[in-house]
């Protein structure tokens, strides 16, 4: 009797599920046809041809970081190469006009676009804010990006779609509903095998809270969640027609997660090395003050507290009267209120450690001022663990500082490596090794520091704008066929 009852319930349930699935497929197919129709109705250009619409999904295009430099260089590269292309940027920066955003790109990065860009302003950017999801942040932001992508697709359906900010869950949406050829530029995998190992080993980090690491049960649950997310991330990423990654480190992770080696290539980010090469390299003159400069956005993963603690340790161990005074200059962009609060916390840390007078914060400064600080600096400091690439590191090397970066990720694998057999900089891992290495760099004779600076500068040509343009065009070529 129970079996008959179960069968009598199961058959209608299966039938209903089938009907709903068919309705969903028909609905999605109808949406796709409607979007295709919208594309066909677009007006033709002056030459009578309908321009090819290439859209970049970059909700924070006015942020002023390395990812934004990639965006503007990519757009300028396409404008140089293709005449019948209109570039579109999906952005949530509704507090600025299109003209102000383009002007900001020129002011911060020295990038002047050849043709105007069409901006599509999105109203639901809050859906990808990490603060909206105190728990299950990765999943929340990824699902939020699908809704934001849907808003973007409805407002403007492109021919070619490029996710330039790491929102991989939007890729199937544009490919299968938008009927677009799709590509992406991955700065940093949303999840990586390193993140899985952090949870598995119960390490406490900025993305793995202490209450989780102290509980084997919570750690196991988070590990299952991460594995599920990694599977979904691999699924959506594998929909890409073209995948560009910014470093060897990112390449290794994306190949293991997405498994699309045939269409994946390394395209080093464009670093404005040319703008720094006019800074003269010469033996430092005796000075009463040396500066250590850090260039990176004020985000938690950049680990500015490590810089301040290592600097405080250096000052504490420096013999009074033995060396000139030292200054730590923290240069970076603030995207929002959370970043500003982070800066305030860093200032409080400086007070606690008694180094407030020796640490300078320079926020959202123009390019020329950044260049001046780097020209005057002795050490270029970078502390992010597993930094995917490290544009700031390259800029410091091009400007002629002695670089000290974290012994992981892009700096370790691609940037601070020997060039023509010569040392190009230094790597460290913790507060002690950073303080010791800074002390060692300052102890070197100025002539020896000059040798390292010259080797570093010679090594950065492989990260130039021109090299980026060549490799970027080669990578995206299949999207334009």
SULVENHU-V567104 format. One record per residue. SS is DSSP state (2 for helix, 1 for strand, 0 for the rest). PHI is phi in degrees with one decimal (none if undefined). PSI is psi in whole degrees, -180 to 180 (* if undefined). Layout:
BEGIN
ss=SS phi=PHI psi=PSI
ss=SS phi=PHI psi=PSI
END
This chain:
BEGIN
ss=0 phi=none psi=-42
ss=2 phi=-64.4 psi=-41
ss=2 phi=-63.3 psi=-42
ss=2 phi=-64.1 psi=-40
ss=2 phi=-63.3 psi=-43
ss=2 phi=-62.6 psi=-44
ss=2 phi=-63.3 psi=-42
ss=2 phi=-65.3 psi=-27
ss=2 phi=-86.6 psi=-36
ss=2 phi=-68.4 psi=-44
ss=2 phi=-60.0 psi=-49
ss=2 phi=-61.9 psi=-36
ss=2 phi=-64.3 psi=-44
ss=2 phi=-63.8 psi=-42
ss=2 phi=-62.1 psi=-45
ss=2 phi=-63.8 psi=-42
ss=2 phi=-61.7 psi=-42
ss=2 phi=-61.5 psi=-45
ss=2 phi=-60.6 psi=-45
ss=2 phi=-63.3 psi=-40
ss=2 phi=-62.7 psi=-44
ss=2 phi=-61.9 psi=-44
ss=2 phi=-60.8 psi=-41
ss=2 phi=-65.5 psi=-44
ss=2 phi=-61.8 psi=-44
ss=2 phi=-62.9 psi=-43
ss=2 phi=-61.4 psi=-48
ss=2 phi=-64.3 psi=-40
ss=2 phi=-63.7 psi=-40
ss=2 phi=-62.8 psi=-42
ss=2 phi=-62.0 psi=-44
ss=2 phi=-60.4 psi=-45
ss=2 phi=-63.0 psi=-40
ss=2 phi=-63.7 psi=-41
ss=2 phi=-66.8 psi=-41
ss=2 phi=-61.4 psi=-39
ss=2 phi=-63.5 psi=-41
ss=2 phi=-60.8 psi=-40
ss=2 phi=-62.4 psi=-45
ss=2 phi=-65.1 psi=-27
ss=0 phi=-82.8 psi=-3
ss=0 phi=-63.2 psi=141
ss=0 phi=-72.2 psi=151
ss=0 phi=-78.9 psi=160
ss=0 phi=-82.7 psi=-169
ss=0 phi=-64.2 psi=-31
ss=0 phi=-85.5 psi=6
ss=0 phi=87.0 psi=-7
ss=0 phi=-96.3 psi=146
ss=0 phi=-76.9 psi=123
ss=0 phi=-65.2 psi=148
ss=1 phi=-80.7 psi=124
ss=1 phi=-93.6 psi=117
ss=1 phi=-111.2 psi=115
ss=1 phi=-107.1 psi=136
ss=1 phi=-109.5 psi=127
ss=1 phi=-91.6 psi=104
ss=0 phi=-145.1 psi=77
ss=0 phi=-57.0 psi=-21
ss=0 phi=-117.2 psi=50
ss=0 phi=-69.0 psi=-13
ss=0 phi=-101.3 psi=14
ss=0 phi=-73.5 psi=-31
ss=0 phi=87.0 psi=20
ss=0 phi=-99.8 psi=-174
ss=2 phi=-61.5 psi=-36
ss=2 phi=-63.1 psi=-34
ss=2 phi=-72.3 psi=-34
ss=2 phi=-63.6 psi=-40
ss=2 phi=-60.2 psi=-45
ss=2 phi=-56.4 psi=-53
ss=2 phi=-68.5 psi=-35
ss=2 phi=-67.2 psi=-39
ss=2 phi=-63.1 psi=-44
ss=2 phi=-64.1 psi=-46
ss=2 phi=-61.8 psi=-38
ss=2 phi=-63.0 psi=-45
ss=2 phi=-65.7 psi=-39
ss=2 phi=-64.5 psi=-34
ss=2 phi=-68.8 psi=-42
ss=2 phi=-82.8 psi=-46
ss=0 phi=-110.6 psi=126
ss=0 phi=-80.8 psi=-36
ss=0 phi=-99.1 psi=43
ss=1 phi=-122.8 psi=133
ss=1 phi=-110.8 psi=125
ss=1 phi=-93.0 psi=135
ss=1 phi=-120.4 psi=140
ss=1 phi=-121.0 psi=121
ss=1 phi=-84.5 psi=119
ss=1 phi=-138.1 psi=154
ss=0 phi=-104.1 psi=9
ss=0 phi=-79.9 psi=72
ss=0 phi=-79.4 psi=-4
ss=0 phi=-86.3 psi=2
ss=0 phi=-135.0 psi=152
ss=0 phi=-85.5 psi=166
ss=2 phi=-57.2 psi=-42
ss=2 phi=-63.0 psi=-40
ss=2 phi=-67.3 psi=-37
ss=2 phi=-65.7 psi=-45
ss=2 phi=-64.7 psi=-41
ss=2 phi=-63.4 psi=-39
ss=2 phi=-63.5 psi=-38
ss=2 phi=-63.8 psi=-38
ss=2 phi=-70.3 psi=-43
ss=2 phi=-66.4 psi=-42
ss=2 phi=-82.9 psi=-38
ss=2 phi=-116.5 psi=-4
ss=0 phi=64.6 psi=33
ss=0 phi=-111.0 psi=119
ss=0 phi=-109.8 psi=120
ss=0 phi=-76.0 psi=151
ss=0 phi=-82.8 psi=-40
ss=0 phi=-125.1 psi=162
ss=0 phi=-63.4 psi=156
ss=0 phi=-115.7 psi=143
ss=1 phi=-91.8 psi=127
ss=1 phi=-103.8 psi=132
ss=1 phi=-110.4 psi=110
ss=1 phi=-86.1 psi=124
ss=0 phi=-98.3 psi=138
ss=0 phi=-92.2 psi=-16
ss=0 phi=-107.5 psi=33
ss=2 phi=-63.4 psi=-25
ss=2 phi=-57.4 psi=-22
ss=2 phi=-68.9 psi=-16
ss=2 phi=-108.4 psi=9
ss=0 phi=-75.4 psi=130
ss=2 phi=-60.7 psi=-32
ss=2 phi=-63.6 psi=-21
ss=2 phi=-74.6 psi=-19
ss=0 phi=-126.0 psi=83
ss=0 phi=-62.4 psi=-26
ss=0 phi=-125.7 psi=154
ss=0 phi=51.8 psi=46
ss=2 phi=-60.8 psi=-46
ss=2 phi=-59.1 psi=-47
ss=2 phi=-66.9 psi=-43
ss=2 phi=-60.2 psi=-48
ss=2 phi=-64.9 psi=-38
ss=2 phi=-67.1 psi=-44
ss=2 phi=-67.3 psi=-38
ss=2 phi=-60.1 psi=-37
ss=2 phi=-66.9 psi=-29
ss=2 phi=-66.2 psi=-44
ss=2 phi=-66.0 psi=-39
ss=2 phi=-66.6 psi=-39
ss=2 phi=-64.3 psi=-36
ss=2 phi=-63.1 psi=-43
ss=2 phi=-60.8 psi=-42
ss=2 phi=-63.2 psi=-44
ss=2 phi=-64.8 psi=-39
ss=2 phi=-68.3 psi=-35
ss=2 phi=-77.7 psi=-31
ss=0 phi=-159.6 psi=113
ss=0 phi=-94.3 psi=112
ss=0 phi=-87.7 psi=174
ss=0 phi=-88.2 psi=-39
ss=1 phi=-125.4 psi=133
ss=1 phi=-119.6 psi=129
ss=1 phi=-126.2 psi=117
ss=1 phi=-82.6 psi=112
ss=0 phi=-108.2 psi=14
ss=0 phi=-133.1 psi=4
ss=0 phi=93.6 psi=24
ss=0 phi=-100.7 psi=73
ss=2 phi=-63.5 psi=-26
ss=2 phi=-70.4 psi=-10
ss=2 phi=-84.1 psi=-16
ss=2 phi=-62.7 psi=-50
ss=2 phi=-62.1 psi=-32
ss=2 phi=-59.7 psi=-49
ss=2 phi=-75.1 psi=-31
ss=2 phi=-74.1 psi=-49
ss=2 phi=-92.8 psi=-32
ss=2 phi=-93.3 psi=-40
ss=0 phi=-82.2 psi=-15
ss=0 phi=63.3 psi=32
ss=0 phi=-96.5 psi=156
ss=1 phi=-81.3 psi=133
ss=1 phi=-122.6 psi=143
ss=1 phi=-140.4 psi=170
ss=1 phi=-152.4 psi=153
ss=1 phi=-115.8 psi=114
ss=1 phi=-97.9 psi=114
ss=0 phi=-81.8 psi=-35
ss=0 phi=-159.5 psi=124
ss=0 phi=-62.3 psi=137
ss=0 phi=-57.4 psi=-37
ss=0 phi=-134.2 psi=148
ss=0 phi=-137.8 psi=165
ss=2 phi=-64.1 psi=-27
ss=2 phi=-64.7 psi=-40
ss=2 phi=-65.0 psi=-39
ss=2 phi=-63.6 psi=-40
ss=2 phi=-70.1 psi=-33
ss=2 phi=-60.8 psi=-45
ss=2 phi=-69.9 psi=-43
ss=2 phi=-61.4 psi=-39
ss=0 phi=-87.3 psi=1
ss=0 phi=56.1 psi=47
ss=0 phi=-87.3 psi=142
ss=0 phi=-91.8 psi=120
ss=1 phi=-139.3 psi=-179
ss=0 phi=-61.7 psi=-25
ss=0 phi=-108.4 psi=17
ss=1 phi=-146.6 psi=95
ss=0 phi=-63.6 psi=156
ss=2 phi=-62.5 psi=-36
ss=2 phi=-67.0 psi=-23
ss=2 phi=-81.4 psi=-44
ss=2 phi=-65.8 psi=-28
ss=0 phi=-81.7 psi=-9
ss=0 phi=-119.5 psi=115
ss=2 phi=-58.6 psi=-36
ss=2 phi=-65.6 psi=-49
ss=2 phi=-62.3 psi=-39
ss=2 phi=-63.7 psi=-42
ss=2 phi=-65.0 psi=-42
ss=2 phi=-62.9 psi=-43
ss=2 phi=-66.3 psi=-35
ss=2 phi=-64.4 psi=-43
ss=2 phi=-61.5 psi=-45
ss=2 phi=-59.3 psi=-44
ss=2 phi=-64.1 psi=-41
ss=2 phi=-64.6 psi=-40
ss=2 phi=-63.2 psi=-45
ss=2 phi=-64.8 psi=-41
ss=2 phi=-61.1 psi=-38
ss=2 phi=-63.7 psi=-47
ss=2 phi=-64.0 psi=-41
ss=2 phi=-61.9 psi=-42
ss=2 phi=-64.8 psi=-36
ss=2 phi=-64.7 psi=-50
ss=2 phi=-71.1 psi=-36
ss=2 phi=-65.0 psi=-34
ss=0 phi=-69.6 psi=-7
ss=0 phi=-77.0 psi=-12
ss=0 phi=-67.0 psi=141
ss=0 phi=-82.5 psi=-32
ss=1 phi=-138.0 psi=130
ss=1 phi=-123.9 psi=124
ss=1 phi=-114.6 psi=136
ss=1 phi=-123.4 psi=156
ss=0 phi=-93.4 psi=-5
ss=0 phi=-164.1 psi=170
ss=2 phi=-64.5 psi=-38
ss=2 phi=-61.4 psi=-49
ss=2 phi=-64.1 psi=-40
ss=2 phi=-56.6 psi=-48
ss=2 phi=-58.5 psi=-42
ss=2 phi=-70.6 psi=-43
ss=2 phi=-67.4 psi=-38
ss=2 phi=-63.1 psi=-38
ss=2 phi=-75.7 psi=-26
ss=2 phi=-93.9 psi=-42
ss=2 phi=-96.0 psi=-29
ss=0 phi=55.6 psi=47
ss=0 phi=-126.1 psi=54
ss=2 phi=-57.6 psi=-32
ss=2 phi=-64.0 psi=-30
ss=2 phi=-114.5 psi=19
ss=1 phi=-110.2 psi=135
ss=1 phi=-144.9 psi=154
ss=1 phi=-85.1 psi=124
ss=0 phi=-125.1 psi=100
ss=0 phi=-58.6 psi=140
ss=0 phi=-60.9 psi=149
ss=0 phi=-76.1 psi=116
ss=0 phi=-104.5 psi=135
ss=0 phi=-77.4 psi=60
ss=2 phi=-64.5 psi=-34
ss=2 phi=-58.9 psi=-38
ss=2 phi=-66.6 psi=-21
ss=2 phi=-99.7 psi=-12
ss=0 phi=-72.9 psi=-12
ss=0 phi=-85.3 psi=-3
ss=0 phi=-73.1 psi=121
ss=0 phi=-66.4 psi=138
ss=0 phi=-101.7 psi=116
ss=0 phi=-149.7 psi=165
ss=0 phi=-61.9 psi=131
ss=0 phi=-62.6 psi=139
ss=0 phi=-81.5 psi=156
ss=0 phi=-61.0 psi=136
ss=0 phi=-139.7 psi=158
ss=0 phi=-89.5 psi=-8
ss=1 phi=-148.9 psi=132
ss=1 phi=-108.3 psi=146
ss=1 phi=-120.1 psi=146
ss=1 phi=-113.9 psi=123
ss=1 phi=-113.8 psi=136
ss=1 phi=-116.7 psi=132
ss=1 phi=-122.8 psi=107
ss=0 phi=-173.3 psi=153
ss=0 phi=-63.1 psi=152
ss=0 phi=-82.7 psi=75
ss=0 phi=-118.1 psi=154
ss=2 phi=-58.9 psi=-39
ss=2 phi=-67.8 psi=-17
ss=2 phi=-72.8 psi=-16
ss=0 phi=56.6 psi=53
ss=2 phi=-61.5 psi=-33
ss=2 phi=-57.3 psi=-36
ss=2 phi=-62.5 psi=-39
ss=2 phi=-62.3 psi=-45
ss=2 phi=-67.7 psi=-42
ss=2 phi=-67.1 psi=-41
ss=2 phi=-65.4 psi=-39
ss=2 phi=-65.7 psi=-42
ss=2 phi=-62.3 psi=-39
ss=2 phi=-65.8 psi=-40
ss=2 phi=-61.2 psi=-46
ss=2 phi=-63.6 psi=-39
ss=2 phi=-66.2 psi=-39
ss=2 phi=-89.3 psi=-10
ss=0 phi=-72.8 psi=128
ss=0 phi=-70.1 psi=127
ss=0 phi=-60.3 psi=131
ss=0 phi=86.2 psi=-11
ss=0 phi=-80.5 psi=-31
ss=0 phi=-132.5 psi=162
ss=0 phi=-63.9 psi=165
ss=1 phi=-68.9 psi=155
ss=1 phi=-117.8 psi=145
ss=1 phi=-127.6 psi=136
ss=1 phi=-105.4 psi=121
ss=1 phi=-112.4 psi=115
ss=1 phi=-98.4 psi=110
ss=1 phi=-108.4 psi=130
ss=1 phi=-172.3 psi=172
ss=0 phi=-100.0 psi=144
ss=0 phi=-110.5 psi=122
ss=0 phi=-88.2 psi=-31
ss=0 phi=-158.3 psi=-173
ss=2 phi=-63.4 psi=-36
ss=2 phi=-63.2 psi=-40
ss=2 phi=-64.0 psi=-40
ss=2 phi=-65.0 psi=-39
ss=2 phi=-65.2 psi=-36
ss=2 phi=-62.6 psi=-41
ss=2 phi=-63.2 psi=-42
ss=2 phi=-61.3 psi=-39
ss=2 phi=-65.1 psi=-38
ss=2 phi=-65.9 psi=-38
ss=2 phi=-65.0 psi=-38
ss=2 phi=-66.6 psi=-37
ss=2 phi=-62.7 psi=-40
ss=2 phi=-61.2 psi=-41
ss=2 phi=-64.3 psi=-45
ss=2 phi=-60.2 psi=-38
ss=2 phi=-88.4 psi=-3
ss=0 phi=72.2 psi=30
ss=0 phi=-119.8 psi=17
ss=2 phi=-54.0 psi=-39
ss=2 phi=-73.0 psi=-16
ss=2 phi=-105.8 psi=-3
ss=1 phi=-116.1 psi=128
ss=1 phi=-116.5 psi=133
ss=1 phi=-104.8 psi=126
ss=1 phi=-124.1 psi=110
ss=1 phi=-109.9 psi=134
ss=0 phi=49.2 psi=49
ss=0 phi=-85.8 psi=155
ss=0 phi=-68.4 psi=162
ss=2 phi=-58.0 psi=-43
ss=2 phi=-61.9 psi=-36
ss=2 phi=-71.4 psi=-39
ss=2 phi=-57.8 psi=-45
ss=2 phi=-61.7 psi=-40
ss=2 phi=-64.5 psi=-44
ss=2 phi=-62.5 psi=-41
ss=2 phi=-69.3 psi=-35
ss=2 phi=-63.9 psi=-32
ss=2 phi=-90.3 psi=-15
ss=0 phi=-78.5 psi=152
ss=0 phi=-95.3 psi=-43
ss=1 phi=-118.6 psi=138
ss=1 phi=-104.4 psi=119
ss=1 phi=-106.7 psi=139
ss=0 phi=-149.1 psi=130
ss=0 phi=-126.7 psi=7
ss=0 phi=-70.7 psi=131
ss=0 phi=-74.7 psi=131
ss=0 phi=53.1 psi=44
ss=0 phi=-57.1 psi=128
ss=0 phi=-60.6 psi=-43
ss=0 phi=-134.8 psi=-86
ss=0 phi=121.2 psi=64
ss=2 phi=-58.5 psi=-40
ss=2 phi=-58.5 psi=-36
ss=2 phi=-65.2 psi=-45
ss=2 phi=-63.6 psi=-43
ss=2 phi=-60.5 psi=-41
ss=2 phi=-62.9 psi=-41
ss=2 phi=-67.1 psi=-42
ss=2 phi=-64.7 psi=-35
ss=2 phi=-76.3 psi=-14
ss=0 phi=98.4 psi=21
ss=0 phi=-88.8 psi=162
ss=1 phi=-88.8 psi=116
ss=1 phi=-82.6 psi=139
ss=1 phi=-130.2 psi=106
ss=1 phi=-120.6 psi=175
ss=1 phi=-76.4 psi=141
ss=0 phi=-79.4 psi=62
ss=0 phi=-165.0 psi=172
ss=2 phi=55.4 psi=-147
ss=2 phi=-58.7 psi=-47
ss=2 phi=-55.3 psi=-41
ss=2 phi=-71.7 psi=-44
ss=2 phi=-85.8 psi=-32
ss=2 phi=-120.6 psi=-31
ss=2 phi=-106.2 psi=-63
ss=0 phi=-86.6 psi=64
ss=0 phi=-119.5 psi=160
ss=0 phi=-62.5 psi=140
ss=1 phi=-123.7 psi=121
ss=0 phi=55.0 psi=36
ss=0 phi=80.1 psi=3
ss=1 phi=-109.6 psi=152
ss=0 phi=-68.8 psi=136
ss=0 phi=-115.1 psi=-5
ss=0 phi=166.8 psi=-168
ss=1 phi=-132.4 psi=158
ss=1 phi=-127.6 psi=148
ss=1 phi=-146.4 psi=171
ss=0 phi=-127.7 psi=-32
ss=0 phi=-139.7 psi=180
ss=2 phi=-52.5 psi=-47
ss=2 phi=-65.3 psi=-48
ss=2 phi=-68.3 psi=-33
ss=2 phi=-64.9 psi=-47
ss=2 phi=-63.2 psi=-44
ss=2 phi=-63.8 psi=-43
ss=2 phi=-69.3 psi=-38
ss=2 phi=-61.7 psi=-43
ss=2 phi=-61.9 psi=-40
ss=2 phi=-64.0 psi=-44
ss=2 phi=-60.6 psi=-43
ss=2 phi=-68.8 psi=-24
ss=2 phi=-79.7 psi=-16
ss=0 phi=-68.0 psi=148
ss=0 phi=-63.7 psi=145
ss=2 phi=-53.1 psi=-33
ss=2 phi=-65.5 psi=-39
ss=2 phi=-68.6 psi=-40
ss=2 phi=-61.8 psi=-38
ss=2 phi=-63.0 psi=-40
ss=2 phi=-59.1 psi=-46
ss=2 phi=-65.0 psi=-42
ss=2 phi=-62.8 psi=-41
ss=2 phi=-66.5 psi=-42
ss=2 phi=-62.5 psi=-42
ss=2 phi=-63.1 psi=-43
ss=2 phi=-64.8 psi=-40
ss=2 phi=-64.5 psi=-29
ss=2 phi=-79.8 psi=-15
ss=2 phi=-88.3 psi=-1
ss=2 phi=-63.9 psi=-25
ss=2 phi=-72.6 psi=-4
ss=2 phi=-112.9 psi=21
ss=0 phi=-77.2 psi=165
ss=2 phi=-57.3 psi=-41
ss=2 phi=-64.2 psi=-42
ss=2 phi=-65.3 psi=-40
ss=2 phi=-61.3 psi=-47
ss=2 phi=-57.2 psi=-45
ss=2 phi=-63.2 psi=-48
ss=2 phi=-73.9 psi=-34
ss=2 phi=-64.9 psi=-47
ss=2 phi=-62.6 psi=-39
ss=2 phi=-63.1 psi=-40
ss=2 phi=-71.1 psi=-42
ss=2 phi=-85.4 psi=-5
ss=2 phi=-50.6 psi=-42
ss=2 phi=-59.4 psi=-26
ss=2 phi=-72.0 psi=-22
ss=2 phi=-100.7 psi=1
ss=0 phi=-80.3 psi=*
END
